[in-house]
Amino acid sequence: MILVTGGTGMLGSHLLFKLIQKNTPVKALYRREKKLEIVKKVFSYYSENPELDFNKIEWVEGDITDIPSLEKAFDGVTEVYHCAAFVSFEPDKYHQLRKINIEGTANVVNLCIEKGVEKLCHVSSIAALGDSINGQPITEETDWNNDADNHVYGITKHGAEMEVWRGVQEGLTVVIVNPGVIIGPGIWSHGSGSFIKNGYKGHIYAPPGSISLIGIHDVTNCMVRLMDENRTNQRYVLV
């Protein structure tokens, strides 16, 4: 049995659809019932019967910051895809970011170890790689630069990775993916989807700088492949 945290988000819902196409027994964590409509909407882009596909998933109400509800979701689980996270670049959101991204990930890691989970796929971010040191290219091997002007989201995603690596030291088998800005259908009100929606409406703008993009199907394909193959205790930048 596979568990997906953050199953009602854009990445989580696309991952769920991919997993059920493999006829894989899967359960997913959700916090609010109204969020389940997002999953059905995403499924409707790809399925002739989204309701039928939706019902193939065992849904468990819970929260990664609430250990009793999270523990219930781990019953019978052998693999975990940890997609749940909070995204914000506002400094005043630091405590919320820390609680969800770092403490929530610690809870997931601890239960993976306690319940004997065979493998964890942790969804990190290129934000967790930090800034370049002396203009050098950033790779999977680049160390976090504490001296850089890191934003709160990057700090907490880096902290989440530290919890995962701590799990490795305690015997957990993991893979970590660090995707860039993920683009894909399903959620148009915020995030990368809002850029696409605004562009479709003709509100096109070109801010300075650049970003690293990746399609959502590329991310889910990589995640599933990394879990299926004998690749362990490494991280992979996806852009």
C-alpha positions as CSV (number, residue, x, y, z in Angstrom):
1,M,0.0,0.0,0.0
2,I,1.2,3.5,-0.9
3,L,0.5,6.6,1.1
4,V,0.5,10.1,-0.5
5,T,0.6,13.2,1.7
6,G,-0.6,16.4,0.1
7,G,-2.9,14.4,-2.1
8,T,-5.3,17.3,-2.7
9,G,-2.6,19.6,-4.1
10,M,-1.7,19.9,-7.8
11,L,1.3,17.6,-7.6
12,G,-0.3,15.1,-5.2
13,S,-3.5,14.8,-7.3
14,H,-1.5,14.2,-10.5
15,L,0.7,11.7,-8.7
16,L,-2.5,9.9,-7.5
17,F,-3.9,9.6,-11.0
18,K,-0.6,8.1,-12.2
19,L,-0.5,5.6,-9.4
20,I,-4.0,4.4,-9.9
21,Q,-3.3,3.8,-13.7
22,K,-0.8,1.2,-12.5
23,N,-3.6,-0.4,-10.4
24,T,-1.5,0.3,-7.3
25,P,-3.4,0.2,-4.0
26,V,-3.1,3.8,-2.7
27,K,-4.4,5.9,0.1
28,A,-4.1,9.7,0.4
29,L,-4.2,12.2,3.2
30,Y,-6.6,15.1,3.1
31,R,-7.3,17.9,5.6
32,R,-10.6,19.4,4.3
33,E,-13.3,17.7,2.4
34,K,-13.8,20.6,0.0
35,K,-10.2,20.1,-1.2
36,L,-11.2,16.7,-2.6
37,E,-13.0,18.6,-5.4
38,I,-9.6,19.7,-6.7
39,V,-8.6,16.0,-7.2
40,K,-11.8,15.3,-9.1
41,K,-11.2,18.4,-11.3
42,V,-7.6,17.2,-12.1
43,F,-8.8,13.7,-12.8
44,S,-11.4,15.1,-15.2
45,Y,-8.6,16.3,-17.5
46,Y,-7.4,12.8,-18.1
47,S,-10.3,10.4,-17.3
48,E,-13.6,9.6,-18.9
49,N,-14.9,8.6,-15.5
50,P,-13.1,10.8,-12.9
51,E,-15.5,9.8,-10.1
52,L,-14.8,6.1,-10.6
53,D,-11.0,6.8,-10.5
54,F,-11.4,9.0,-7.5
55,N,-13.1,6.2,-5.6
56,K,-10.2,3.9,-6.2
57,I,-8.3,5.9,-3.6
58,E,-8.6,5.2,0.1
59,W,-9.0,8.7,1.6
60,V,-7.8,9.4,5.1
61,E,-8.6,12.6,6.9
62,G,-5.5,13.8,8.7
63,D,-2.7,16.4,8.9
64,I,1.0,15.9,8.9
65,T,1.2,18.2,12.0
66,D,-1.3,16.0,13.9
67,I,0.5,12.8,14.9
68,P,-2.6,10.7,15.9
69,S,-4.4,11.3,12.6
70,L,-1.2,10.8,10.6
71,E,-0.4,7.6,12.4
72,K,-3.8,6.2,11.4
73,A,-3.0,6.9,7.8
74,F,0.2,4.8,8.0
75,D,-1.6,1.5,8.7
76,G,-0.5,-1.1,6.2
77,V,1.7,1.3,4.2
78,T,4.9,0.2,2.6
79,E,5.8,3.3,0.5
80,V,5.3,7.0,1.1
81,Y,5.3,9.9,-1.3
82,H,5.5,13.1,0.9
83,C,4.1,15.9,-1.2
84,A,2.5,18.0,1.6
85,A,4.1,21.4,2.1
86,F,3.3,25.0,2.7
87,V,4.6,27.6,0.2
88,S,5.1,31.2,1.2
89,F,7.9,33.7,0.8
90,E,6.6,36.1,3.4
91,P,8.9,36.4,6.5
92,D,5.9,36.7,8.9
93,K,4.8,33.2,7.8
94,Y,8.0,31.6,9.1
95,H,6.4,29.8,12.1
96,Q,3.7,28.3,9.9
97,L,6.3,27.3,7.4
98,R,8.4,25.7,10.0
99,K,5.5,23.8,11.6
100,I,4.3,22.3,8.3
101,N,7.5,21.9,6.3
102,I,10.0,20.9,9.0
103,E,8.0,19.6,11.9
104,G,5.4,17.9,9.6
105,T,8.2,16.2,7.7
106,A,9.8,15.1,10.9
107,N,6.5,13.4,11.8
108,V,6.4,11.7,8.5
109,V,9.9,10.5,8.8
110,N,9.4,9.2,12.4
111,L,6.4,7.2,11.4
112,C,8.1,5.8,8.4
113,I,10.8,4.5,10.7
114,E,8.4,3.3,13.4
115,K,6.1,1.5,10.9
116,G,8.8,-0.1,8.9
117,V,8.1,1.8,5.6
118,E,10.3,0.4,2.8
119,K,10.9,3.6,1.0
120,L,10.1,7.4,1.2
121,C,10.0,9.8,-1.7
122,H,10.3,13.3,-0.3
123,V,9.3,16.2,-2.5
124,S,11.7,19.1,-1.7
125,S,12.4,22.1,-4.0
126,I,15.2,23.9,-5.8
127,A,14.6,26.5,-3.1
128,A,16.2,24.0,-0.6
129,L,19.5,24.2,-2.6
130,G,20.1,27.8,-1.6
131,D,22.1,30.3,-3.6
132,S,25.2,29.7,-5.7
133,I,28.5,30.1,-4.0
134,N,30.9,32.4,-6.0
135,G,28.8,32.0,-9.0
136,Q,29.3,28.2,-9.3
137,P,26.5,26.1,-10.8
138,I,24.2,24.5,-8.2
139,T,23.9,20.7,-8.3
140,E,22.7,17.9,-6.1
141,E,26.1,18.0,-4.4
142,T,26.1,21.7,-3.6
143,D,26.2,22.4,0.2
144,W,23.6,24.8,1.7
145,N,25.1,28.3,2.0
146,N,24.2,29.7,5.4
147,D,25.8,33.0,4.6
148,A,23.4,33.7,1.7
149,D,20.3,35.8,2.0
150,N,18.0,32.8,2.0
151,H,14.2,33.3,2.0
152,V,12.0,31.6,4.6
153,Y,10.5,29.0,2.3
154,G,14.0,27.9,1.2
155,I,15.2,27.7,4.8
156,T,12.3,25.5,5.9
157,K,12.5,23.2,2.8
158,H,16.2,22.8,3.6
159,G,15.2,22.0,7.2
160,A,12.8,19.4,5.9
161,E,15.6,17.8,3.9
162,M,17.7,17.6,7.1
163,E,14.9,15.7,8.8
164,V,14.9,13.2,5.8
165,W,18.6,12.8,6.0
166,R,18.3,12.2,9.7
167,G,15.9,9.4,8.9
168,V,18.5,7.9,6.5
169,Q,20.9,7.8,9.5
170,E,18.3,5.9,11.4
171,G,17.9,3.3,8.7
172,L,15.2,4.8,6.4
173,T,15.5,4.3,2.6
174,V,14.7,7.5,0.7
175,V,14.8,9.5,-2.5
176,I,14.5,13.3,-2.6
177,V,13.3,15.3,-5.6
178,N,14.0,19.0,-5.9
179,P,11.7,20.3,-8.7
180,G,11.7,23.8,-10.0
181,V,8.5,25.7,-10.5
182,I,5.9,23.0,-11.5
183,I,3.5,23.9,-14.3
184,G,0.4,21.9,-15.0
185,P,-3.5,22.0,-15.0
186,G,-5.9,21.9,-12.2
187,I,-5.3,24.8,-9.8
188,W,-5.7,28.2,-11.5
189,S,-6.3,30.5,-8.6
190,H,-2.8,30.6,-7.2
191,G,0.8,29.4,-7.8
192,S,2.1,28.7,-11.3
193,G,-1.4,28.1,-12.5
194,S,-2.3,31.7,-11.9
195,F,0.5,32.8,-14.3
196,I,-1.0,30.6,-17.1
197,K,-4.5,31.8,-16.4
198,N,-3.5,35.5,-16.5
199,G,-1.5,34.9,-19.7
200,Y,-4.6,33.2,-21.2
201,K,-6.6,36.3,-20.3
202,G,-4.0,38.5,-22.0
203,H,-2.4,39.8,-18.9
204,I,1.2,39.1,-20.1
205,Y,4.2,40.6,-18.3
206,A,7.9,39.9,-18.3
207,P,9.5,40.5,-14.9
208,P,13.3,40.6,-14.7
209,G,15.3,37.5,-14.0
210,S,14.5,33.9,-14.8
211,I,13.0,30.8,-13.3
212,S,13.4,27.1,-13.7
213,L,10.3,25.3,-14.9
214,I,9.2,21.7,-15.1
215,G,6.1,20.0,-16.4
216,I,4.0,18.2,-13.8
217,H,4.0,14.9,-15.7
218,D,7.8,15.0,-15.8
219,V,7.9,15.3,-12.0
220,T,5.4,12.5,-11.4
221,N,7.2,10.2,-13.9
222,C,10.5,10.8,-12.2
223,M,9.1,10.2,-8.7
224,V,7.5,6.9,-9.6
225,R,10.6,5.8,-11.5
226,L,12.9,6.6,-8.6
227,M,10.7,4.7,-6.2
228,D,10.4,1.7,-8.6
229,E,14.1,1.5,-9.4
230,N,17.0,0.6,-7.0
231,R,18.0,4.2,-6.4
232,T,18.4,5.1,-2.7
233,N,19.4,7.9,-0.4
234,Q,20.1,10.5,-3.1
235,R,18.5,13.7,-4.3
236,Y,17.6,14.7,-7.8
237,V,17.2,18.2,-9.2
238,L,14.2,18.3,-11.6
239,V,14.1,21.3,-14.0
